[in-house]
């Protein structure tokens, strides 16, 4: 036996163990790093989704609160005596004067007064009514056609307006509508900024049908344009449960878009949420640095432990190998190691293992023969289960179709008539409902037994399911088949079944047809015709045979 010190360094087992351990450790740490990054990315996206959803809820609630403020001012307007008096007299000048006074007095950005038909009586942003400022048609239709007030966000030419609608009604029981009031508050920069700060998510309002996104400038209420492809924005709207990444000013952002519930469904305005991708990248960089440090420490420590383990493991093994290969031992001698440590135990276990293997081989040979016989029997049972119905032991539908196709080929080759019969039990549901499904099963088994007894061994009797049976009659024309069906029908009619002292009688209906060797390509075609005949037998009174 060569001394281990004479073995080349790159051939030594301890070196191989150390290299193997180091490789596995390196791969394990790399996989752990990738898994951790995947988990962090997944958790980050989940957290981002929650933050975005929270930002949407905050924005929705903030806009609703502004709409509620509009309701309060509408309530004040509806009680203004001068305006009500002007409306009663239909004095346009007085109406305008009253509305201008109320508009000056209020903090609304837009104030509109409409007659009950939706025509503009006053518009604070468009007093000349030249169409420079559009009107929120959705709220007007809701008020005029349904008599309901509402809150909705509407996009003007350069801004988004939160409109609230309300009514001025006459006093008295009829409460007839005098006018409709719309108050509008512009979504300002401070509002968007506050929601963004609280939710830690960038919020941008997106203009209708624009190929750009629009947000508010920090210096005023002027909308600032951000390049964004219209198709890209539509894809963001379609991805409701995920975020995309967009580039803006050489910076990448996680982005998601949706329409708030308050936004006008007829418009394409939406709200846009962003968060810099560098947030996730910084987390991954920090994680990678920590992993590199931890990996270096574990790798160095693990390699030392592996070397120590390999050295102390191989030393006694080398002694054992030298003992086994000693030329003074007879080749057939039993290996005996007079040691009580792990090496001695290993040597004794080695000898016992050889004896056990020899005994196990003999036992296995016997068991293999037994198992082979069992498998042959099991295969026979499985074949029977695959072709037989479990309740009646008749052939099942699958077997019937397979054999039927073979018989169809024989009928064509021999140019002989083959017939098929479809039958079922009349009013079988009544038997089940009256006596129970257990009795119903006995009725089915009784009928199956009758069919087998009074048909030929060459006939294929099959249970298709429930109370429905099919019979294939080789070398039998339709007249012969009708004779058989009538015989089966009469025998069934005369049969009495005694169940717990109760006599049960039942009848069957049958449909018969023959295989058309010229036209039929599948056995199912003849079965369909026989089934149609069975259906006619049922329709014309049951307990009879019908044929095509």
C-alpha positions as CSV (number, residue, x, y, z in Angstrom):
1,X,0.0,0.0,0.0
2,X,1.5,3.4,-1.0
3,X,2.1,5.9,1.7
4,X,-0.3,8.9,1.3
5,X,2.6,11.3,1.3
6,X,3.9,9.8,-2.0
7,X,0.6,10.4,-3.8
8,X,0.5,13.5,-6.0
9,X,-1.2,16.4,-4.4
10,X,-3.9,16.8,-7.1
11,X,-4.7,13.0,-6.7
12,X,-5.2,13.1,-3.0
13,X,-8.6,12.3,-1.7
14,X,-8.5,15.0,1.0
15,X,-7.8,17.6,-1.7
16,X,-10.8,16.3,-3.7
17,X,-13.0,16.4,-0.7
18,X,-12.0,20.0,0.0
19,X,-12.5,21.0,-3.6
20,X,-15.9,19.3,-3.7
21,X,-17.0,20.8,-0.4
22,X,-15.8,24.3,-1.5
23,X,-17.6,24.0,-4.9
24,X,-20.9,22.8,-3.2
25,X,-20.5,25.6,-0.7
26,X,-20.0,28.2,-3.4
27,X,-22.9,27.0,-5.4
28,X,-25.1,26.8,-2.3
29,X,-24.2,30.4,-1.4
30,X,-24.8,31.6,-5.0
31,X,-28.2,29.9,-5.1
32,X,-29.0,31.4,-1.6
33,X,-28.1,34.8,-2.9
34,X,-30.3,34.5,-6.0
35,X,-33.1,33.1,-3.9
36,X,-32.8,35.9,-1.4
37,X,-32.8,38.5,-4.2
38,X,-35.9,36.8,-5.7
39,X,-37.7,36.8,-2.3
40,X,-36.7,40.4,-1.7
41,X,-37.9,41.4,-5.2
42,X,-41.1,39.6,-4.7
43,X,-41.7,41.1,-1.3
44,X,-40.8,44.5,-2.6
45,X,-43.3,44.2,-5.4
46,X,-45.9,43.0,-2.9
47,X,-45.2,46.0,-0.7
48,X,-45.1,48.3,-3.7
49,X,-48.6,47.1,-4.7
50,X,-49.9,47.7,-1.2
51,X,-48.4,51.2,-1.2
52,X,-49.8,52.0,-4.6
53,X,-53.2,50.7,-3.6
54,X,-53.0,52.7,-0.4
55,X,-52.0,55.8,-2.4
56,X,-55.1,55.2,-4.7
57,X,-57.4,55.0,-1.6
58,X,-55.8,58.1,-0.1
59,X,-56.3,60.0,-3.4
60,X,-59.9,58.8,-3.7
61,X,-60.7,59.8,-0.1
62,X,-59.1,63.2,-0.5
63,X,-61.0,63.9,-3.7
64,X,-64.3,62.7,-2.1
65,X,-63.7,65.1,0.8
66,X,-63.3,67.9,-1.6
67,X,-66.5,66.8,-3.3
68,X,-68.2,66.8,0.1
69,X,-67.0,70.4,0.6
70,X,-68.8,71.2,-2.7
71,X,-72.0,69.6,-1.3
72,X,-71.8,72.0,1.7
73,X,-71.5,75.0,-0.5
74,X,-74.3,73.8,-2.8
75,X,-76.5,73.6,0.3
76,X,-75.7,77.3,1.1
77,X,-76.4,78.3,-2.5
78,X,-79.8,76.4,-2.5
79,X,-80.9,78.6,0.4
80,X,-79.8,82.0,-1.1
81,X,-83.0,84.1,-1.2
82,X,-81.8,86.5,-3.9
83,X,-80.9,83.6,-6.3
84,X,-84.2,81.8,-5.6
85,X,-86.2,85.0,-6.2
86,X,-84.3,85.6,-9.5
87,X,-85.0,82.0,-10.6
88,X,-88.7,82.4,-9.8
89,X,-88.9,85.5,-11.9
90,X,-86.6,84.0,-14.6
91,X,-84.6,87.3,-14.5
92,X,-81.3,86.5,-16.2
93,X,-79.6,89.7,-15.0
94,X,-80.5,89.0,-11.4
95,X,-79.5,85.4,-11.7
96,X,-76.1,86.4,-13.0
97,X,-75.6,89.0,-10.3
98,X,-76.5,86.6,-7.6
99,X,-74.2,83.9,-9.0
100,X,-71.3,86.3,-9.3
101,X,-71.8,87.3,-5.7
102,X,-71.8,83.7,-4.6
103,X,-68.8,82.8,-6.8
104,X,-66.8,85.7,-5.3
105,X,-67.9,84.7,-1.8
106,X,-66.9,81.0,-2.3
107,X,-63.6,79.3,-2.7
108,X,-64.6,77.2,-5.7
109,X,-62.7,77.2,-8.9
110,X,-65.8,76.7,-11.1
111,X,-69.4,77.5,-10.4
112,X,-72.2,76.6,-12.9
113,X,-75.9,77.0,-12.8
114,X,-78.2,75.0,-15.1
115,X,-82.0,75.0,-15.7
116,X,-83.9,71.7,-15.2
117,X,-83.2,70.8,-18.8
118,X,-79.4,71.2,-18.4
119,X,-79.1,74.5,-20.2
120,X,-76.4,76.8,-18.8
121,X,-77.7,79.8,-16.9
122,X,-74.4,80.8,-15.5
123,X,-70.8,79.6,-15.9
124,X,-68.0,81.3,-13.8
125,X,-65.2,80.2,-16.1
126,X,-67.1,80.8,-19.3
127,X,-69.5,83.7,-18.7
128,X,-69.8,84.4,-22.4
129,X,-70.7,80.7,-23.0
130,X,-68.4,80.4,-26.0
131,X,-67.5,76.9,-25.2
132,X,-63.9,77.4,-24.0
133,X,-64.7,75.4,-20.8
134,X,-66.5,72.1,-21.3
135,X,-69.3,71.0,-18.9
136,X,-69.4,67.7,-17.0
137,X,-72.0,65.9,-19.1
138,X,-72.0,62.8,-16.9
139,X,-73.2,64.7,-13.8
140,X,-75.7,66.7,-15.8
141,X,-77.3,63.6,-17.3
142,X,-77.4,62.0,-13.9
143,X,-79.1,65.1,-12.5
144,X,-81.5,65.8,-15.4
145,X,-82.5,62.2,-16.3
146,X,-82.3,60.5,-12.9
147,X,-82.6,63.4,-10.4
148,X,-79.5,62.3,-8.6
149,X,-76.6,64.3,-7.2
150,X,-73.0,63.0,-7.5
151,X,-69.3,63.6,-7.3
152,X,-66.9,63.1,-10.3
153,X,-63.5,64.1,-11.6
154,X,-63.6,65.8,-15.0
155,X,-60.7,66.9,-17.2
156,X,-60.9,70.5,-18.4
157,X,-58.5,71.7,-21.1
158,X,-55.5,72.2,-18.7
159,X,-56.6,70.7,-15.4
160,X,-58.6,68.2,-13.5
161,X,-61.8,69.4,-11.7
162,X,-63.6,67.7,-8.9
163,X,-67.3,68.5,-9.6
164,X,-70.2,68.1,-7.1
165,X,-73.8,68.4,-8.3
166,X,-76.9,69.5,-6.3
167,X,-80.4,71.0,-6.8
168,X,-82.5,74.0,-6.0
169,X,-86.1,72.9,-5.5
170,X,-89.4,74.7,-4.9
171,X,-90.9,74.6,-1.5
172,X,-93.9,72.5,-0.9
173,X,-94.9,68.9,-1.3
174,X,-94.1,68.5,-5.0
175,X,-90.5,69.9,-4.5
176,X,-90.3,70.7,-8.2
177,X,-86.8,71.2,-9.6
178,X,-85.8,74.8,-10.3
179,X,-82.1,74.6,-11.1
180,X,-79.0,72.4,-11.0
181,X,-75.8,73.6,-9.4
182,X,-72.3,72.3,-10.2
183,X,-69.3,73.3,-8.0
184,X,-65.8,72.5,-9.2
185,X,-62.5,72.4,-7.3
186,X,-59.2,72.1,-9.3
187,X,-56.9,69.3,-8.1
188,X,-53.9,71.4,-7.0
189,X,-50.3,70.7,-6.6
190,X,-50.3,70.8,-2.8
191,X,-53.0,68.1,-2.7
192,X,-51.0,65.8,-5.0
193,X,-47.8,66.5,-3.1
194,X,-49.4,65.7,0.3
195,X,-50.8,62.4,-0.9
196,X,-47.4,61.5,-2.5
197,X,-45.5,62.4,0.7
198,X,-47.9,60.4,2.9
199,X,-47.9,57.3,0.7
200,X,-44.2,57.5,-0.4
201,X,-45.4,57.0,-4.0
202,X,-45.0,59.5,-6.8
203,X,-48.5,60.5,-8.1
204,X,-49.2,62.0,-11.5
205,X,-52.5,62.9,-13.2
206,X,-52.6,61.7,-16.8
207,X,-54.4,63.8,-19.4
208,X,-57.2,62.5,-21.6
209,X,-56.1,61.1,-25.0
210,X,-52.7,62.7,-24.6
211,X,-49.5,61.0,-25.6
212,X,-47.9,62.6,-22.5
213,X,-48.5,62.4,-18.8
214,X,-49.3,65.5,-16.9
215,X,-48.3,66.5,-13.4
216,X,-48.2,69.8,-11.5
217,X,-45.3,72.2,-11.4
218,X,-43.9,73.2,-8.0
219,X,-44.0,76.8,-9.0
220,X,-47.7,77.0,-9.8
221,X,-50.8,75.3,-11.0
222,X,-49.6,74.8,-14.6
223,X,-49.5,71.2,-15.8
224,X,-46.0,70.0,-16.7
225,X,-45.7,67.5,-19.6
226,X,-43.8,64.2,-19.2
227,X,-43.1,62.1,-22.3
228,X,-45.0,58.9,-22.3
229,X,-46.2,56.8,-25.3
230,X,-50.0,56.5,-25.4
231,X,-49.7,52.7,-26.2
232,X,-47.4,52.3,-23.2
233,X,-49.9,54.1,-21.0
234,X,-52.7,51.8,-22.2
235,X,-50.6,48.8,-21.4
236,X,-50.1,50.1,-17.9
237,X,-53.8,50.5,-17.5
238,X,-54.4,46.9,-18.7
239,X,-51.9,45.5,-16.2
240,X,-54.1,45.9,-13.1
241,X,-52.2,43.4,-10.8
242,X,-48.6,44.2,-11.8
243,X,-46.2,47.1,-12.3
244,X,-44.1,48.0,-15.4
245,X,-40.8,49.9,-15.7
246,X,-40.6,53.1,-17.6
247,X,-37.7,55.5,-18.4
248,X,-37.9,59.2,-17.8
249,X,-35.0,61.7,-17.8
250,X,-32.5,58.8,-17.8
251,X,-34.0,57.3,-14.7
252,X,-36.0,54.1,-14.4
253,X,-39.3,53.9,-12.5
254,X,-41.7,51.3,-11.4
255,X,-45.0,52.5,-12.8
256,X,-48.7,51.6,-12.5
257,X,-51.8,53.3,-13.8
258,X,-55.5,53.1,-13.1
259,X,-58.7,55.1,-13.3
260,X,-60.2,56.3,-10.0
261,X,-63.8,55.5,-9.3
262,X,-64.6,59.2,-9.4
263,X,-63.2,59.7,-12.9
264,X,-65.6,60.2,-15.7
265,X,-66.0,56.8,-17.5
266,X,-66.5,58.6,-20.8
267,X,-63.0,60.2,-20.6
268,X,-59.6,58.6,-20.6
269,X,-58.0,60.5,-17.8
270,X,-56.3,58.4,-15.2
271,X,-53.9,58.5,-12.2
272,X,-50.3,57.4,-12.5
273,X,-48.1,56.0,-9.7
274,X,-44.2,55.8,-9.8
275,X,-41.3,54.8,-7.6
276,X,-37.6,54.8,-8.6
277,X,-36.2,51.4,-9.5
278,X,-33.0,52.4,-7.7
279,X,-34.8,51.8,-4.4
280,X,-34.9,48.1,-5.1
281,X,-31.4,48.2,-6.7
282,X,-29.9,49.8,-3.6
283,X,-31.5,47.0,-1.5
284,X,-30.0,44.3,-3.8
285,X,-26.6,46.0,-3.7
286,X,-26.6,46.1,0.1
287,X,-27.7,42.5,0.2
288,X,-25.0,41.4,-2.2
289,X,-22.3,43.2,-0.1
290,X,-23.5,41.4,3.0
291,X,-23.6,38.1,1.2
292,X,-20.0,38.5,-0.1
293,X,-18.7,39.2,3.4
294,X,-20.6,36.3,5.0
295,X,-19.7,34.0,2.2
296,X,-16.0,34.8,2.5
297,X,-16.1,34.0,6.2
298,X,-18.1,30.8,5.8
299,X,-16.0,29.7,2.8
300,X,-12.7,30.1,4.7
301,X,-13.9,28.5,7.9
302,X,-15.7,25.7,6.0
303,X,-12.6,24.9,4.0
304,X,-10.5,24.6,7.1
305,X,-13.0,22.3,8.8
306,X,-13.3,20.2,5.6
307,X,-9.5,19.8,5.5
308,X,-9.4,18.8,9.2
309,X,-12.2,16.3,8.7
310,X,-10.7,14.8,5.6
311,X,-7.3,14.4,7.3
312,X,-8.6,12.6,10.4
313,X,-11.0,10.5,8.4
314,X,-8.5,9.2,5.8
315,X,-5.7,8.4,8.3
316,X,-7.6,5.4,10.0
317,X,-9.0,4.4,6.6
318,X,-5.5,4.1,5.2
319,X,-4.6,1.9,8.1
320,X,-7.6,-0.3,7.4
321,X,-6.8,-0.6,3.7
322,X,-3.2,-1.6,4.6
323,X,-4.5,-4.3,6.9
324,X,-6.9,-5.7,4.2
325,X,-4.1,-5.7,1.5
326,X,-1.5,-7.3,3.7
327,X,0.0,-10.2,1.8
328,X,0.3,-12.3,4.9
329,X,-3.5,-12.7,5.0
330,X,-5.0,-15.6,3.0
331,X,-7.3,-14.4,0.2
332,X,-10.2,-16.5,1.5
333,X,-9.7,-15.6,5.2
334,X,-12.4,-13.8,7.1
335,X,-11.6,-10.2,7.7
336,X,-11.1,-9.8,11.5
337,X,-10.0,-6.5,13.0
338,X,-9.1,-6.6,16.7
339,X,-10.1,-3.0,17.3
340,X,-13.0,-1.6,19.3
341,X,-13.1,1.8,17.7
342,X,-15.1,2.9,14.6
343,X,-12.6,1.3,12.2
344,X,-13.0,-2.1,13.9
345,X,-16.8,-1.7,13.9
346,X,-16.6,-0.8,10.2
347,X,-14.6,-3.9,9.3
348,X,-17.0,-6.2,11.2
349,X,-20.0,-4.6,9.6
350,X,-18.3,-5.1,6.3
351,X,-18.1,-8.9,6.8
352,X,-21.7,-9.1,8.2
353,X,-22.9,-7.1,5.2
354,X,-21.4,-9.6,2.8
355,X,-23.2,-12.5,4.6
356,X,-26.4,-10.5,4.7
357,X,-26.2,-9.8,1.0
358,X,-25.8,-13.5,0.2
359,X,-28.8,-14.4,2.3
360,X,-30.9,-11.5,0.9
361,X,-30.1,-12.6,-2.7
362,X,-31.5,-16.1,-2.0
363,X,-34.6,-14.6,-0.4
364,X,-35.1,-12.1,-3.2
365,X,-35.1,-14.8,-5.8
366,X,-37.9,-16.6,-4.0
367,X,-39.9,-13.3,-3.6
368,X,-39.4,-12.4,-7.2
369,X,-41.1,-15.7,-8.3
370,X,-43.9,-15.1,-5.9
371,X,-44.4,-11.4,-7.0
372,X,-44.3,-12.4,-10.6
373,X,-47.2,-14.8,-10.0
374,X,-49.1,-12.1,-8.1
375,X,-48.5,-9.6,-10.9
376,X,-49.9,-12.1,-13.5
377,X,-53.1,-12.6,-11.5
378,X,-53.4,-8.8,-10.8
379,X,-53.1,-8.1,-14.6
380,X,-55.9,-10.5,-15.2
381,X,-58.1,-8.8,-12.7
382,X,-57.2,-5.3,-14.1
383,X,-58.1,-6.6,-17.6
384,X,-61.4,-7.8,-16.3
385,X,-62.1,-4.4,-14.5
386,X,-61.2,-2.5,-17.7
387,X,-63.8,-4.4,-19.8
388,X,-66.6,-5.3,-17.3
389,X,-69.3,-3.2,-15.5
390,X,-68.7,-3.5,-11.8
391,X,-72.5,-3.9,-10.9
392,X,-73.7,-6.4,-13.5
393,X,-70.5,-8.0,-14.7
394,X,-71.6,-7.2,-18.3
395,X,-69.3,-5.7,-20.8
396,X,-68.9,-1.9,-20.4
397,X,-69.4,0.8,-23.0
398,X,-65.7,1.1,-23.8
399,X,-65.3,-2.6,-24.6
400,X,-68.6,-2.6,-26.6
401,X,-67.3,0.2,-28.8
402,X,-63.9,-1.5,-29.3
403,X,-65.5,-4.9,-30.2
404,X,-68.2,-3.1,-32.2
405,X,-65.6,-1.6,-34.5
406,X,-64.1,-5.0,-35.1
407,X,-67.5,-6.5,-35.9
408,X,-68.2,-3.6,-38.3
409,X,-65.1,-4.6,-40.3
410,X,-66.3,-8.3,-40.3
411,X,-69.8,-7.2,-41.4
412,X,-68.3,-5.3,-44.4
413,X,-65.9,-8.2,-45.3
414,X,-68.6,-10.9,-45.0
415,X,-71.4,-8.6,-46.4
416,X,-73.7,-9.9,-43.6
417,X,-76.2,-8.2,-41.5
418,X,-75.3,-7.2,-37.9
419,X,-77.9,-5.6,-35.7
420,X,-77.8,-3.4,-32.6
421,X,-80.3,-3.0,-29.8
422,X,-80.6,-0.1,-27.3
423,X,-82.9,-0.6,-24.3
424,X,-83.6,0.9,-20.9
425,X,-86.0,0.3,-18.0
426,X,-89.3,2.2,-18.2
427,X,-89.8,4.7,-15.3
428,X,-86.7,3.5,-13.6
429,X,-86.5,6.8,-11.6
430,X,-89.9,5.9,-10.0
431,X,-88.4,2.6,-8.8
432,X,-85.4,4.4,-7.3
433,X,-87.5,7.1,-5.7
434,X,-90.0,4.5,-4.3
435,X,-87.8,1.7,-3.1
436,X,-84.4,3.3,-3.0
437,X,-81.2,3.0,-5.0
438,X,-80.3,-0.4,-3.5
439,X,-83.5,-1.9,-4.9
440,X,-82.8,-0.1,-8.2
441,X,-79.4,-1.8,-8.4
442,X,-81.1,-5.2,-7.9
443,X,-83.6,-4.5,-10.7
444,X,-80.7,-3.6,-13.0
445,X,-78.8,-6.8,-12.0
446,X,-82.0,-8.9,-12.6
447,X,-82.4,-7.4,-16.1
448,X,-78.8,-8.0,-16.9
449,X,-79.1,-11.7,-15.9
450,X,-82.2,-12.1,-18.1
451,X,-80.4,-10.5,-21.1
452,X,-77.4,-12.9,-20.7
453,X,-79.6,-16.0,-20.3
454,X,-81.8,-15.3,-23.4
455,X,-79.1,-14.1,-25.9
456,X,-76.4,-16.2,-27.7
457,X,-72.9,-16.6,-26.5
458,X,-71.8,-14.7,-29.6
459,X,-73.9,-11.7,-28.8
460,X,-72.3,-8.8,-27.0
461,X,-74.4,-7.6,-24.1
462,X,-73.2,-4.3,-22.5
463,X,-74.3,-1.9,-19.8
464,X,-73.9,1.6,-21.1
465,X,-74.6,3.3,-17.8
466,X,-77.6,3.7,-15.4
467,X,-80.5,1.6,-16.7
468,X,-79.3,1.7,-20.3
469,X,-78.1,-1.4,-22.1
470,X,-76.9,-2.2,-25.6
471,X,-76.7,-5.5,-27.4
472,X,-74.7,-6.4,-30.6
473,X,-76.2,-9.3,-32.6
474,X,-73.7,-10.7,-35.2
475,X,-75.1,-12.2,-38.4
476,X,-78.7,-11.0,-37.5
477,X,-80.8,-8.9,-39.8
478,X,-83.3,-6.3,-38.5
479,X,-86.3,-8.8,-38.6
480,X,-84.3,-11.3,-36.5
481,X,-83.3,-8.6,-34.1
482,X,-86.9,-7.4,-33.7
483,X,-87.9,-11.0,-32.9
484,X,-85.2,-11.1,-30.2
485,X,-86.2,-7.7,-28.8
486,X,-89.9,-8.7,-28.6
487,X,-88.9,-11.9,-26.8
488,X,-86.8,-10.0,-24.3
489,X,-89.6,-7.5,-23.8
490,X,-92.2,-10.2,-23.0
491,X,-89.8,-12.1,-20.7
492,X,-89.1,-8.9,-18.8
493,X,-92.8,-8.0,-18.5
494,X,-93.6,-11.4,-17.0
495,X,-90.7,-11.3,-14.6
496,X,-91.4,-10.8,-10.9
497,X,-88.7,-9.7,-8.5
498,X,-89.3,-10.5,-4.8
499,X,-87.5,-8.0,-2.5
500,X,-88.2,-8.3,1.2
501,X,-91.7,-9.6,0.5
502,X,-92.6,-7.0,-2.1
503,X,-93.2,-8.0,-5.7
504,X,-91.7,-5.6,-8.2
505,X,-92.6,-5.7,-11.8
506,X,-91.1,-3.5,-14.5
507,X,-91.0,-3.2,-18.3
508,X,-88.5,-2.1,-20.9
509,X,-88.5,-0.2,-24.1
510,X,-86.2,-1.1,-27.0
511,X,-84.9,0.4,-30.2
512,X,-83.4,-1.7,-32.9
513,X,-81.5,-1.1,-36.2
514,X,-78.9,-2.8,-38.3
515,X,-75.3,-1.9,-39.3
516,X,-75.3,-0.2,-42.7
517,X,-72.2,-1.8,-44.2
518,X,-72.2,0.7,-47.1
519,X,-72.4,4.0,-45.2
520,X,-71.5,3.4,-41.5
521,X,-67.9,4.2,-40.6
522,X,-68.3,3.9,-36.8
523,X,-70.4,1.6,-34.7
524,X,-71.8,4.6,-32.9
525,X,-73.7,5.6,-36.1
526,X,-75.9,2.4,-35.8
527,X,-76.2,2.9,-32.1
528,X,-77.4,6.5,-32.6
529,X,-80.2,5.2,-34.9
530,X,-81.1,2.5,-32.4
531,X,-81.2,5.1,-29.7
532,X,-83.5,7.3,-31.8
533,X,-85.8,4.3,-32.2
534,X,-85.7,3.8,-28.4
535,X,-86.7,7.4,-27.9
536,X,-89.7,6.9,-30.2
537,X,-90.7,3.8,-28.3
538,X,-90.6,5.9,-25.1
539,X,-92.7,8.7,-26.7
540,X,-95.4,6.3,-28.0
541,X,-96.2,4.6,-24.7
542,X,-93.2,2.6,-23.5
543,X,-93.0,-1.3,-23.1
544,X,-92.6,-1.7,-26.8
545,X,-90.0,-2.1,-29.6
546,X,-89.3,0.5,-32.2
547,X,-87.2,0.3,-35.3
548,X,-86.0,2.7,-38.0
